Amino acid sequence: MGRHRLCFGLRLALEAVFLTLTLSGFAGFVSPHSAQLRGRRHMEVARHAGPDGDDKTVLILGGGIIGVSISYHLAQRGVKSTIVDRAGIASCASGKAGGFLARNWNAGTPTDELSQKSFDMHEETAKELSLSSYRRLKCQSVAVDGTGAKPAGAKLKNLELCDAMWSYSEQHGSNFVKGTVENLCYEDGDSERHIRGVVVDGQKMASDVVILSMGPWGEVLQQAVPACSMLGVKYHSVLMRSGRVLNEAVFFSGLGDPEVYPRNDGNHYVTGFPDPPQVVKEIPGEVEVREEMCSRLIKTMQQVSSEMAEAEVTTKQSCYLPFTRDSVPCMGKVPKHENVFVATGHGCWGILLSLASGKAMSELILDGEATSVSLEPFDPKRFG
C-alpha cells in the first residue's frame, strides 16, 4: 500500500490527463523559437569535454537534484559544467521532498535496476560527502485493520545532498547562472539537429552540450522532444517536531494515505493528499503553499499519532513532482540531435534515483554509452 499504491494511482491519473491534453492539442504544443540560428557543424559526443573540461561548454538546464547529480559526476571526471536555473540550486522539489530511499520497492518496474544501484550509491556518497542526515530506517504500513512491516529503507535531507554535490562541482570549476531559459538556438547539421546554445533572459549563452533537466516545467524540453510533454503533481508537506528522534517511517493506509519520515534532528516530515496531475503554470521558486492543505496534514497526524498530538509545526511547504506521460523517467540522448541530452520525469523517486541517473548520464555524455546501469528503459526515442 502506501507509496506503491500512490504511484500507481498517479500513473492512472497521468494517463487520463495526458489523453485529455492530447485531444485538446497540448501534447503537440511546441513553444515558439525566437531567432533560430542556422549553420553547419558536426562533432562527436565524446569530444564535448576532455579530461581537463576546459575546451567544451556544458550547460545543464535545471538546478534540481538530477541536474546537480549530473554536474557532480561530470566533475568527478574532471569536466566543468554550468547550471542554469530560474530559482536556484534545489529550490523546488529537490529541496522540499521527503528524501526517503528504498532499494527494492520498484521491483518489476522499469526503474528496478536503477533503484537498486542508486540506493547503494547513496550510502557510499553519504560517507564520501560526510552527510550527517543519512541513516537507515525501518518501515511500517499502518491501516485501520492492523499494521504490517515493509522492506527497510533509508532517509536523508535531500537539500544537504544537493548542497554537498554542488559544492564539490563548484570547487572543481563549475558555476551557476540564475535566469529563465527561454529557447534553444539551433543550426542545421548533416543529419541531426545541432544546438549552438540557449537564450537566457533574452541573452544567448553558447554551449557545446545541452542537458535538459527542468523537471515539470517542460516548454523548453518540448522544443527538442515535442511529444515529451510534462506534468507536475503538487504535494504539500509539513515538518513537525516532537520530543523524540524516531527510527521508523510510517505509511498510513486511509485518511488520505499520509506518509511520515522521521529525521535525525527530531523533525518528522509529513506529506500526503497530492493534487491531480496538471500542466504546471506556477513559477519555479514561487509555488503557492495552501494553508488548508497543511492544516489537513497536521490534523490528520494529530488524529492518528499520539506522538504528534502536541508536536510543533516548524515548516509548511509545497512542490511539484515531475512526471512524463508514462510515469517512466526520460533519460538519454535526444533523438535527431547530436549534442542534446535529457534527464527528467523521475516522479515520486527523484531523490532515490538521482545518483545512479547522474552517473549514467555522465557516462553517456563523455563515453557515448552508460555502463554503470542501463538507460534503455528510459530512452526518449519512445516519444517519437
C-alpha positions as CSV (number, residue, x, y, z in Angstrom):
1,M,0.0,0.0,0.0
2,G,1.3,3.5,0.7
3,R,3.8,4.8,-1.8
4,H,3.3,1.8,-4.2
5,R,-0.5,2.4,-4.4
6,L,0.0,6.2,-4.6
7,C,2.4,6.0,-7.5
8,F,0.1,3.5,-9.3
9,G,-2.8,5.9,-8.8
10,L,-0.8,8.8,-10.1
11,R,0.1,6.8,-13.2
12,L,-3.6,6.2,-14.0
13,A,-4.3,9.9,-13.3
14,L,-1.4,11.0,-15.6
15,E,-2.6,8.8,-18.4
16,A,-6.1,10.3,-18.2
17,V,-4.8,13.9,-18.1
18,F,-2.4,13.3,-21.0
19,L,-5.2,11.8,-23.0
20,T,-7.3,14.9,-22.4
21,L,-4.4,17.2,-23.2
22,T,-3.6,15.3,-26.4
23,L,-7.2,15.6,-27.6
24,S,-7.1,19.4,-26.8
25,G,-3.9,19.9,-28.7
26,F,-1.4,20.3,-25.8
27,A,0.7,17.2,-26.5
28,G,1.7,18.6,-29.8
29,F,2.5,22.1,-28.5
30,V,5.9,23.5,-29.0
31,S,7.0,26.8,-27.6
32,P,7.9,29.2,-30.4
33,H,11.6,29.6,-31.2
34,S,12.9,33.1,-31.3
35,A,15.7,33.7,-33.8
36,Q,16.7,30.1,-34.5
37,L,20.3,30.0,-35.9
38,R,21.1,28.0,-38.9
39,G,24.5,26.7,-40.0
40,R,26.5,23.5,-40.1
41,R,28.7,21.7,-37.6
42,H,29.4,18.1,-36.7
43,M,31.2,16.8,-33.6
44,E,31.5,13.6,-31.6
45,V,29.7,13.3,-28.3
46,A,32.8,12.0,-26.6
47,R,34.6,15.2,-27.6
48,H,32.3,17.5,-25.7
49,A,34.6,17.6,-22.8
50,G,38.2,16.4,-22.4
51,P,40.0,15.3,-19.3
52,D,40.5,18.9,-18.2
53,G,37.0,20.0,-19.1
54,D,38.2,23.3,-20.4
55,D,37.7,23.0,-24.2
56,K,33.9,22.5,-24.3
57,T,31.0,24.2,-22.7
58,V,28.4,22.0,-20.9
59,L,25.1,23.6,-20.0
60,I,22.7,21.9,-17.6
61,L,19.3,23.4,-17.7
62,G,17.7,22.9,-14.3
63,G,19.2,23.1,-10.8
64,G,17.3,20.2,-9.2
65,I,18.9,17.1,-7.8
66,I,19.1,15.4,-11.2
67,G,20.9,18.3,-12.9
68,V,23.1,18.7,-9.8
69,S,23.9,15.0,-9.8
70,I,25.0,15.1,-13.5
71,S,27.2,18.1,-12.7
72,Y,28.7,16.3,-9.7
73,H,29.5,13.1,-11.7
74,L,30.9,15.2,-14.6
75,A,33.1,17.0,-12.1
76,Q,34.4,13.7,-10.8
77,R,35.6,13.1,-14.3
78,G,37.3,16.4,-14.4
79,V,34.6,18.1,-16.5
80,K,33.2,21.6,-15.6
81,S,29.6,22.5,-16.2
82,T,27.2,25.5,-15.9
83,I,23.8,25.0,-14.3
84,V,21.1,27.5,-15.3
85,D,18.0,27.8,-13.2
86,R,15.4,30.5,-12.6
87,A,15.2,30.0,-8.8
88,G,18.5,28.4,-7.6
89,I,20.0,25.1,-6.7
90,A,17.5,22.7,-5.2
91,S,14.9,25.4,-4.9
92,C,11.9,23.3,-5.8
93,A,11.1,19.6,-5.2
94,S,14.7,18.7,-4.7
95,G,14.9,20.9,-1.6
96,K,11.4,20.2,-0.3
97,A,10.7,16.5,-1.0
98,G,10.9,13.8,1.7
99,G,14.2,12.3,0.9
100,F,13.0,8.7,1.5
101,L,15.1,5.9,-0.1
102,A,14.0,2.3,-0.8
103,R,16.1,-0.3,-2.5
104,N,13.5,-2.9,-3.6
105,W,10.3,-1.1,-3.7
106,N,10.4,-0.7,-7.5
107,A,10.8,-4.4,-8.2
108,G,9.2,-5.4,-11.5
109,T,9.2,-1.8,-12.9
110,P,11.4,-0.1,-15.4
111,T,13.3,1.6,-12.6
112,D,14.2,-1.6,-10.6
113,E,17.8,-1.8,-11.6
114,L,18.3,2.0,-11.4
115,S,16.7,2.0,-7.9
116,Q,18.9,-0.7,-6.5
117,K,22.1,0.8,-8.0
118,S,21.2,4.3,-6.7
119,F,20.2,3.1,-3.2
120,D,23.6,1.6,-2.8
121,M,25.3,4.7,-4.1
122,H,23.5,6.8,-1.5
123,E,25.2,5.1,1.4
124,E,28.6,5.4,-0.4
125,T,28.1,9.0,-1.3
126,A,26.9,9.9,2.2
127,K,30.2,8.7,3.5
128,E,32.2,10.4,0.8
129,L,30.5,13.8,1.3
130,S,30.1,13.4,5.1
131,L,26.3,13.8,5.1
132,S,25.1,13.9,8.7
133,S,21.4,13.3,7.8
134,Y,21.8,9.9,6.1
135,R,20.6,6.9,8.1
136,R,18.8,3.6,7.6
137,L,15.1,3.3,8.7
138,K,12.6,0.6,9.5
139,C,9.3,1.0,7.6
140,Q,5.8,0.3,8.8
141,S,2.4,0.2,7.0
142,V,-0.4,1.2,9.2
143,A,-4.0,0.5,8.3
144,V,-7.4,0.5,10.1
145,D,-7.3,-3.3,10.3
146,G,-3.7,-3.5,11.7
147,T,-0.1,-2.9,10.8
148,G,2.4,-4.6,8.6
149,A,6.1,-4.4,8.1
150,K,7.5,-3.0,4.8
151,P,11.0,-3.5,3.4
152,A,13.5,-1.3,5.2
153,G,14.7,2.0,3.6
154,A,16.8,5.0,4.4
155,K,16.4,8.7,4.8
156,L,18.4,11.8,4.2
157,K,17.9,15.5,3.9
158,N,17.9,15.9,0.1
159,L,18.9,19.6,0.5
160,E,22.1,18.5,2.3
161,L,22.9,16.1,-0.5
162,C,22.2,18.7,-3.2
163,D,24.3,21.3,-1.5
164,A,27.2,18.9,-0.9
165,M,27.3,17.7,-4.5
166,W,27.0,21.2,-5.9
167,S,29.8,22.4,-3.5
168,Y,32.0,19.7,-5.0
169,S,31.2,20.7,-8.5
170,E,31.9,24.4,-7.7
171,Q,35.2,23.5,-6.2
172,H,36.1,21.8,-9.4
173,G,35.3,24.7,-11.6
174,S,31.5,24.5,-12.3
175,N,29.3,27.6,-12.0
176,F,25.7,28.6,-11.6
177,V,23.7,31.2,-13.6
178,K,20.4,32.4,-12.3
179,G,18.0,33.1,-15.1
180,T,15.0,31.9,-17.2
181,V,15.7,29.6,-20.1
182,E,13.6,30.8,-23.0
183,N,14.7,29.0,-26.1
184,L,17.2,26.6,-27.7
185,C,19.3,28.0,-30.5
186,Y,19.6,25.6,-33.5
187,E,21.7,25.3,-36.5
188,D,21.5,22.6,-39.3
189,G,23.7,19.6,-39.2
190,D,24.3,16.9,-41.8
191,S,21.6,14.6,-40.4
192,E,20.9,15.7,-36.9
193,R,20.0,19.0,-35.3
194,H,22.8,20.8,-33.5
195,I,22.2,23.3,-30.7
196,R,24.6,26.2,-30.5
197,G,23.4,27.5,-27.2
198,V,20.3,28.7,-25.3
199,V,18.6,32.0,-24.7
200,V,18.5,33.0,-21.0
201,D,16.7,36.2,-20.1
202,G,17.0,37.4,-23.7
203,Q,20.7,36.8,-23.9
204,K,22.3,33.9,-25.8
205,M,24.6,31.5,-23.9
206,A,26.8,29.5,-26.2
207,S,27.2,25.8,-25.5
208,D,28.7,22.6,-27.0
209,V,26.5,20.3,-24.9
210,V,23.0,20.9,-23.5
211,I,21.3,18.8,-20.9
212,L,17.6,19.3,-20.4
213,S,16.6,18.6,-16.7
214,M,13.9,21.1,-15.8
215,G,11.5,18.9,-14.0
216,P,7.8,19.6,-14.6
217,W,8.5,22.8,-16.5
218,G,8.6,21.2,-19.9
219,E,8.2,24.0,-22.5
220,V,11.9,24.1,-23.4
221,L,12.1,20.3,-23.5
222,Q,9.3,20.2,-26.0
223,Q,11.3,22.3,-28.4
224,A,13.6,19.3,-28.7
225,V,11.2,16.5,-28.0
226,P,7.7,17.7,-28.9
227,A,5.9,14.6,-27.8
228,C,7.5,14.5,-24.3
229,S,5.0,16.7,-22.6
230,M,5.4,17.0,-18.8
231,L,3.0,17.2,-15.9
232,G,3.5,18.1,-12.3
233,V,1.9,16.6,-9.2
234,K,1.7,19.1,-6.4
235,Y,2.4,17.9,-2.9
236,H,2.2,19.8,0.4
237,S,4.3,18.8,3.4
238,V,4.9,19.9,6.9
239,L,7.7,19.4,9.4
240,M,6.5,18.5,12.9
241,R,8.9,18.4,15.8
242,S,8.2,16.0,18.7
243,G,10.2,15.2,21.7
244,R,11.9,12.2,20.3
245,V,14.0,11.1,17.4
246,L,12.1,8.2,15.8
247,N,13.6,5.4,13.7
248,E,10.6,4.2,11.7
249,A,9.0,5.6,8.5
250,V,5.2,5.1,8.6
251,F,2.9,4.8,5.6
252,F,-0.7,5.1,6.5
253,S,-3.5,3.4,4.5
254,G,-6.6,5.5,4.8
255,L,-7.3,9.1,5.8
256,G,-5.6,10.3,2.6
257,D,-2.6,7.9,2.9
258,P,-0.2,10.3,4.6
259,E,3.5,9.3,4.9
260,V,5.8,10.2,7.8
261,Y,9.6,10.2,7.5
262,P,11.4,10.9,10.8
263,R,14.7,12.9,10.6
264,N,17.6,12.6,13.0
265,D,17.1,16.2,14.3
266,G,13.7,15.5,15.9
267,N,11.6,16.7,13.0
268,H,9.2,14.5,11.2
269,Y,8.4,15.1,7.5
270,V,4.7,14.6,6.8
271,T,3.2,14.5,3.3
272,G,0.1,13.3,1.5
273,F,-3.1,14.5,-0.3
274,P,-1.5,15.2,-3.7
275,D,-3.2,17.4,-6.2
276,P,-4.3,15.9,-9.5
277,P,-1.6,15.9,-12.3
278,Q,-1.5,19.2,-14.2
279,V,0.4,21.4,-16.6
280,V,2.5,23.5,-14.2
281,K,1.8,27.2,-14.5
282,E,3.3,28.4,-11.2
283,I,6.7,29.9,-11.4
284,P,9.7,27.9,-10.1
285,G,10.6,29.1,-6.6
286,E,7.2,30.8,-6.2
287,V,4.9,27.8,-5.7
288,E,1.9,28.6,-3.5
289,V,1.6,26.9,-0.2
290,R,-2.1,26.4,0.6
291,E,-2.8,26.7,4.3
292,E,-5.8,24.4,4.2
293,M,-3.7,21.6,2.8
294,C,-1.1,22.0,5.5
295,S,-3.8,22.1,8.2
296,R,-5.3,18.9,6.8
297,L,-1.9,17.1,7.1
298,I,-1.4,18.4,10.7
299,K,-4.9,17.4,11.8
300,T,-4.6,14.0,10.3
301,M,-1.3,13.3,12.1
302,Q,-2.8,14.5,15.4
303,Q,-5.6,12.1,14.8
304,V,-3.6,9.0,14.0
305,S,-0.5,9.5,16.2
306,S,-0.3,10.4,19.9
307,E,3.4,11.3,19.3
308,M,2.2,14.2,17.0
309,A,-0.6,15.4,19.2
310,E,1.5,18.2,20.7
311,A,4.2,18.4,18.1
312,E,5.4,21.8,17.0
313,V,4.9,22.6,13.3
314,T,8.3,24.1,12.1
315,T,7.8,24.2,8.3
316,K,5.0,24.4,5.8
317,Q,5.8,24.0,2.1
318,S,4.8,22.6,-1.3
319,C,6.4,21.4,-4.5
320,Y,5.7,19.7,-7.9
321,L,7.0,16.2,-8.7
322,P,7.8,15.8,-12.4
323,F,6.1,13.1,-14.5
324,T,6.3,12.0,-18.1
325,R,3.1,10.7,-19.7
326,D,4.0,7.1,-19.0
327,S,5.4,7.8,-15.5
328,V,8.8,6.5,-16.5
329,P,11.9,8.8,-16.4
330,C,13.1,10.2,-19.7
331,M,16.9,9.9,-20.0
332,G,19.3,9.7,-22.8
333,K,20.4,11.4,-26.0
334,V,17.6,13.4,-27.6
335,P,16.5,11.8,-30.9
336,K,17.6,13.6,-34.1
337,H,20.0,15.8,-32.1
338,E,23.8,15.4,-31.9
339,N,24.6,17.4,-28.8
340,V,21.5,17.4,-26.7
341,F,20.6,15.1,-23.7
342,V,17.6,14.9,-21.4
343,A,17.1,13.6,-17.8
344,T,13.8,14.3,-16.3
345,G,10.5,12.8,-15.1
346,H,11.6,10.8,-12.0
347,G,8.3,11.4,-10.2
348,C,8.0,10.1,-6.7
349,W,11.5,8.7,-6.7
350,G,13.7,11.6,-7.8
351,I,15.9,11.7,-4.7
352,L,16.4,7.9,-4.7
353,L,17.2,7.7,-8.4
354,S,19.3,10.8,-8.6
355,L,22.8,9.3,-8.0
356,A,22.6,6.4,-10.5
357,S,20.9,8.7,-13.0
358,G,23.6,11.3,-12.7
359,K,26.4,8.8,-13.1
360,A,24.8,7.0,-16.1
361,M,24.2,10.4,-17.8
362,S,27.8,11.5,-17.3
363,E,29.0,8.2,-18.9
364,L,26.6,8.7,-21.8
365,I,27.8,12.3,-22.4
366,L,31.5,11.6,-22.0
367,D,31.9,8.0,-23.3
368,G,29.0,7.6,-25.7
369,E,27.2,5.0,-23.5
370,A,26.2,4.3,-20.0
371,T,28.0,1.4,-18.4
372,S,27.1,1.6,-14.7
373,V,23.4,1.0,-15.3
374,S,21.3,0.6,-18.5
375,L,19.4,3.6,-19.7
376,E,17.5,1.7,-22.3
377,P,14.2,1.7,-20.4
378,F,14.3,5.5,-20.3
379,D,15.2,6.2,-23.9
380,P,13.5,9.4,-25.2
381,K,13.0,7.7,-28.5
382,R,9.8,6.2,-27.1
383,F,8.2,9.6,-27.5
384,G,8.8,9.6,-31.2
